[in-house]
Amino acid sequence: MTAMPTFLLCAVLAYLLGSIPFGLILTKVFGAGDLRKIGSGNIGATNVLRTGRRGLAAATLVLDGGKGALAVLIADRFGSDTAVAAAGFCVIGHLFPVWLRFKGGKGVATTLGVLLALAPFTGILACLVWLLVAVASRYSSLAALVAIGTSPITAWFLYDPARAGLALGLAILVFLRHHENIARLAAGRESRSSSAVRAERSAHIERWARPQEAAIFGGLVIQQALPQDPGVGLVAAVEFAHDPRQGLRRDDLNAVAPIGEHDDFQAVQR
């Protein structure tokens, strides 16, 4: 049994490690802009990808997952109960970082990282499920939800109740953070991955509702499914007030249309 001071210290350090916003740091350091003002405003790897910087997105994914694994590996030296607690607090730190007024990421990469370190087979299976669903559906959010949602089941059969309970708790947190994505998936309005959007662009171009309004600025295409017909794509012009390589900002989207949900738009490189 770990001494209480050591247990609490590991929990606090795991939270602080989890709260490091690697996506925000990388995009600022490498000149991709303030990630909180790009796309969905989220600090995770998916939103980093919206800047068009795939290398930064990959680095964010690895670092967000790595900090989860590191927190578990350090805490595991003081006992399995401490490792389980550290895993939970690391993900909580990512979701609710004190440095960003508790507005963090959605926790998928960090959850996968702690699972890979704490319950390796569950983590590997979750990664494989994510990959299969992402390839089959082209919905990154759906892939993440299915992968994280199945992890408590595999942890229950492969490991002990403590790890299964942690996986269940983390899955609940991740689902809560994805409530907007779940609503859009249910309504058929969720954005697909950029590769799927690029593959379907020619079909969208032939089915514009109002072709005369279609235009392209700054090498970016803005596509939205119109409410009356989810199969119709709309491309609208955006006049950038900044370097378009920094990605799409919320004020750009407001210039396109008075919309309430900016995630409905998908920016892709032309």
C-alpha positions in Angstrom: 0.0 0.0 0.0 1.4 3.4 -1.0 1.9 6.0 1.7 -0.7 8.8 1.4 1.8 11.6 0.8 3.4 9.7 -2.1 0.0 8.8 -3.5 -1.1 12.5 -3.4 2.2 13.7 -4.9 1.9 11.3 -7.8 -1.7 12.4 -8.4 -0.7 16.0 -8.4 2.3 15.5 -10.7 0.2 13.4 -13.1 -2.4 16.2 -13.3 0.3 18.8 -14.0 1.9 16.5 -16.7 -1.5 15.9 -18.3 -2.3 19.6 -18.3 0.6 20.5 -20.6 -1.2 21.6 -23.9 1.3 20.3 -26.4 -1.0 21.1 -29.4 -1.2 24.7 -28.3 2.5 25.0 -27.6 3.6 23.4 -30.9 1.3 25.5 -33.1 2.5 28.7 -31.4 6.2 27.8 -31.5 6.1 26.8 -35.2 4.0 29.7 -36.4 0.7 28.0 -37.0 -1.3 30.5 -34.9 -3.3 30.2 -31.7 -5.0 26.8 -31.8 -7.9 28.1 -29.7 -8.9 30.4 -32.5 -8.6 27.8 -35.3 -11.3 25.4 -36.4 -13.1 24.0 -33.4 -10.8 25.8 -30.9 -9.8 22.5 -29.4 -6.2 21.9 -28.4 -6.0 18.3 -29.6 -4.3 16.7 -32.6 -7.4 16.7 -34.7 -7.7 20.4 -34.6 -3.9 20.8 -35.1 -4.5 18.9 -38.4 -6.9 21.7 -39.4 -3.9 24.0 -39.7 -2.6 21.9 -42.5 0.5 21.0 -40.5 0.4 17.2 -40.5 3.8 16.9 -38.8 2.6 19.1 -35.9 -0.6 17.1 -35.7 1.4 13.8 -35.5 3.7 15.3 -32.9 0.7 16.4 -30.8 -0.8 13.0 -31.0 2.5 11.3 -29.8 3.1 13.8 -27.1 -0.4 13.8 -25.7 -0.3 10.0 -25.6 3.2 10.0 -24.3 2.4 12.1 -21.3 -0.3 9.7 -20.3 2.0 6.7 -20.6 4.8 8.6 -18.7 2.5 9.5 -15.8 1.6 5.8 -15.4 5.1 4.5 -15.7 6.4 6.9 -13.1 3.6 6.2 -10.6 3.8 2.4 -11.1 7.1 2.4 -9.2 5.0 3.1 -6.1 2.3 0.5 -6.7 -0.5 -0.4 -9.0 -3.0 1.6 -7.1 -0.9 4.7 -7.5 -0.5 4.0 -11.2 -4.3 3.7 -11.7 -4.8 7.0 -9.8 -2.1 8.8 -11.8 -3.7 7.6 -15.1 -7.0 9.1 -14.1 -5.5 12.4 -12.9 -3.4 12.7 -16.1 -6.4 12.5 -18.3 -8.3 14.9 -16.0 -5.3 17.3 -16.4 -5.6 17.2 -20.2 -9.4 17.7 -20.1 -9.3 20.5 -17.5 -5.9 22.2 -17.5 -5.6 24.9 -14.9 -3.4 27.0 -17.3 -6.2 27.3 -19.8 -9.0 28.0 -17.4 -9.9 24.3 -17.4 -10.8 24.3 -21.1 -8.7 21.5 -22.5 -8.8 18.7 -25.1 -11.1 15.8 -25.5 -8.8 13.2 -24.0 -8.6 10.5 -26.7 -4.8 10.5 -27.2 -4.0 10.8 -23.5 -6.5 8.1 -22.6 -5.0 5.8 -25.2 -1.5 6.6 -23.7 -2.5 5.7 -20.2 -4.2 2.5 -21.4 -1.1 1.4 -23.3 1.0 1.8 -20.2 -1.5 0.5 -17.6 -3.3 -2.2 -19.6 -1.2 -2.8 -22.8 -3.5 -5.3 -24.5 -6.5 -3.1 -23.9 -4.6 -0.1 -25.2 -3.4 -2.0 -28.3 -6.9 -3.3 -29.0 -8.3 0.3 -28.6 -5.8 1.6 -31.1 -6.7 -1.1 -33.6 -10.4 -0.5 -33.2 -9.8 3.3 -33.7 -7.9 2.6 -36.9 -10.4 0.2 -38.3 -13.4 2.4 -37.6 -11.6 5.5 -38.9 -10.7 3.8 -42.2 -14.2 2.3 -42.6 -16.3 5.4 -41.7 -13.9 8.3 -42.3 -15.2 9.8 -39.0 -12.4 10.5 -36.6 -14.8 11.2 -33.7 -16.8 8.0 -34.3 -13.6 6.0 -34.3 -12.4 7.6 -31.1 -15.7 7.0 -29.3 -15.9 3.3 -30.4 -12.3 2.7 -29.4 -12.6 4.3 -26.0 -16.1 2.9 -25.5 -14.9 -0.7 -25.9 -11.9 -0.4 -23.7 -13.7 -1.1 -20.4 -15.0 -4.4 -21.8 -11.6 -5.6 -22.9 -10.0 -4.4 -19.6 -12.6 -6.3 -17.6 -11.8 -9.6 -19.3 -8.0 -9.1 -19.6 -7.2 -7.3 -16.4 -8.5 -6.6 -12.9 -11.6 -4.6 -11.8 -9.4 -1.5 -10.9 -8.2 -1.1 -14.4 -11.6 -1.9 -15.9 -13.1 0.7 -13.5 -10.6 3.3 -14.6 -11.3 2.5 -18.3 -15.0 3.0 -17.7 -14.5 6.3 -15.9 -12.2 7.6 -18.6 -14.7 6.5 -21.3 -17.5 8.4 -19.6 -15.3 11.5 -19.5 -14.4 11.2 -23.1 -18.0 10.7 -24.2 -19.0 13.8 -22.2 -16.4 15.8 -23.9 -17.6 14.6 -27.3 -21.3 15.4 -26.6 -21.4 17.9 -29.5 -19.8 15.3 -31.9 -22.3 12.7 -30.8 -25.2 15.1 -31.5 -23.8 15.8 -35.0 -23.2 12.2 -35.7 -26.8 11.4 -34.8 -28.0 14.2 -37.0 -25.7 13.3 -39.9 -23.9 16.6 -39.8 -20.5 15.5 -38.4 -17.4 16.5 -40.5 -15.5 13.6 -42.0 -11.7 13.5 -42.1 -10.0 15.8 -44.5 -9.0 12.9 -46.8 -12.6 11.9 -47.2 -13.6 15.5 -48.0 -10.9 15.8 -50.6 -12.1 12.5 -52.2 -15.7 13.7 -52.4 -15.0 17.3 -53.6 -15.7 16.7 -57.2 -19.1 15.2 -56.4 -19.9 18.2 -54.2 -18.9 20.7 -56.9 -21.4 19.2 -59.3 -24.2 19.6 -56.7 -23.8 23.1 -55.4 -27.1 24.7 -54.5 -25.9 28.1 -55.6 -22.8 27.8 -57.8 -22.6 31.5 -58.4 -21.6 32.0 -54.8 -18.9 29.4 -54.9 -15.3 30.7 -54.6 -12.0 29.8 -53.3 -9.7 32.0 -51.3 -6.2 31.4 -49.9 -6.0 27.9 -51.1 -8.7 26.7 -48.7 -12.1 25.3 -49.4 -14.9 25.7 -46.9 -17.6 23.0 -47.2 -20.9 22.7 -45.3 -23.8 20.3 -45.6 -26.9 22.5 -46.2 -29.7 21.8 -43.6 -32.2 21.0 -46.3 -30.0 18.5 -48.1 -27.1 17.0 -46.2 -25.7 15.7 -49.5 -25.3 19.2 -51.0 -22.0 20.9 -50.5 -21.6 24.7 -50.3 -18.3 26.4 -50.9 -18.1 30.0 -49.7 -15.5 32.7 -50.1 -13.4 33.7 -47.1 -11.4 36.9 -47.1 -8.5 36.2 -44.7 -7.4 39.0 -42.4 -4.2 37.0 -41.7 -1.8 34.5 -43.3 -4.1 31.6 -44.4 -1.3 29.1 -43.6 -2.2 29.8 -40.0 -5.5 27.9 -40.6 -9.1 28.9 -40.3 -10.2 31.2 -37.5 -13.6 31.6 -36.0 -13.8 35.2 -37.2 -13.3 33.9 -40.7 -16.2 31.6 -40.3 -18.4 34.4 -39.0 -17.6 36.2 -42.2 -18.9 33.3 -44.2 -22.3 33.0 -42.5 -23.8 33.7 -39.1 -23.5 30.2 -37.8 -23.5 28.9 -34.2 -21.5 25.7 -34.7 -18.2 26.2 -36.4 -17.3 22.5 -36.4 -19.9 22.0 -39.2 -17.3 23.5 -41.5 -14.4 21.5 -42.8 -11.3 23.3 -44.1 -9.2 21.4 -46.5 -6.0 22.2 -48.4 -6.6 22.6 -52.1 
